[in-house]
Amino acid sequence: MTIAIVKYGMGNVASVQKALKKLRYNSVITDDHDIIKKADFIILPGVGSFKKGMENLKKSNLIQLLNEEVIEKRKPFLGICLGMQLLATNGNEPERVEGLGWIDGEVVKIKVTKKFRVPHLGWNSLKIKEDITGFYSDFNNQDCYFIHSYHFKVSNAKEITYTVAYENEMVAAVQKNNIYAMQFHPEKSQTV
């Protein structure tokens, strides 16, 4: 079994691979289309702006490939942080840009009072929203590591698996068919 960690110039690919290695999973950091096609799973991590992330995916001709592998062939997919946000219909960081459109919704700037800071940085508890498989209840009320200034406003509430409270409730994770994604960083969330 091989996991392809998509390399597109947007951050934390090495820490994701290190976490997978600790869990004894075979992974490769790549933008090579043939390797991604042969992989059993695809992970799209990321740190940075929505616009730059989409530009980098386009530059590497990865959008069509990801659509074929994930949407058409239904290969298991995990998006992390920016990798989750890019699934949206569009994002606004720093301006309105079209996303992959796999999950309906929009990525917008976090708005809080002076009592809270942006970016949302640190450990916060997950709150289960939707658990049709029984998988998600194991992580309810578990603390995970977040760092983000924008959040994903998902249109279909049934696709939201976890939320996080940071003055207001925000989407922490989603699932749609073979697509799993999370705003928090599992590779930095220790035993969780």
Salt bridges, closest charged atoms under 4 A:
GLU69 OE2 - LYS73 NZ 3.01
GLU69 OE1 - LYS75 NZ 2.73
GLU95 OE2 - LYS51 NZ 3.06
GLU106 OE2 - ARG96 NH1 2.50
GLU169 OE2 - LYS129 NZ 3.65
GLU187 OE2 - HIS185 ND1 2.77
